């Protein structure tokens, strides 16, 4: 088997993920159409800001009013460099705050590198 040597310190070096919830107003499930529209909006935003995305579909869980809630979730991830991230950093925060409000969420999960933040 041929081994490939990957360049060290070259290329995109910041990993960002927005966790797109499948509920509205804290615990009401979205229809499939609403969920696709929500994911498409995040993908379009991240594509414009950073040039591309990957979507990962999964199941998330959290406690709400003392009860466990499970929901579909889509992780929209991108990789970028420090320069482009710095240029978009404040815009991302504003975007997530707007989505939190319009989607009726208590919080939105945002991952920067290995750290998780709740907006």
C-alpha positions, 0 to 999 in steps of 0.5 A, spaced: 500 500 500 502 506 498 503 511 503 501 519 502 504 524 506 500 530 507 503 537 508 503 540 515 500 546 516 498 547 509 490 548 507 484 550 511 485 550 519 479 552 522 473 547 523 466 550 524 459 546 525 452 549 526 447 544 529 440 545 525 435 543 530 428 540 527 424 543 532 420 550 533 418 554 539 422 549 543 419 542 542 414 542 536 417 538 530 418 541 524 415 538 517 420 535 512 419 541 508 420 546 513 427 542 515 429 542 508 428 549 508 432 551 514 438 546 512 438 549 505 438 556 509 444 554 513 448 551 507 447 557 503 449 562 508 455 557 510 457 556 502 457 564 501 461 565 507 466 560 506 465 556 500 462 550 501 459 545 506 458 538 508 451 536 512 451 530 517 444 527 519 443 525 526 439 525 532 440 529 538 437 529 545 436 534 551 432 535 557 426 540 556 421 541 562 424 535 566 423 530 560 428 528 555 427 530 548 430 527 542 430 530 535 433 530 528 439 534 527 443 536 521 450 538 522 452 543 517 460 544 517 465 547 513 473 548 514 476 555 513 482 559 514 484 564 520 483 570 515 476 568 512 474 566 519 476 573 522 472 576 517 466 573 518 466 571 525 461 577 528 457 576 522 456 568 524 454 570 531 449 575 529 446 570 524 446 565 529 442 570 534 437 571 529 436 564 527 435 562 535 430 567 535 426 566 529 426 558 530 424 559 537 430 556 540 432 556 547 439 555 544 443 553 538 449 549 538 455 552 534 462 548 534 468 552 533 474 547 532 473 542 538 469 547 543 461 547 543 458 553 544 451 555 546 448 561 543 
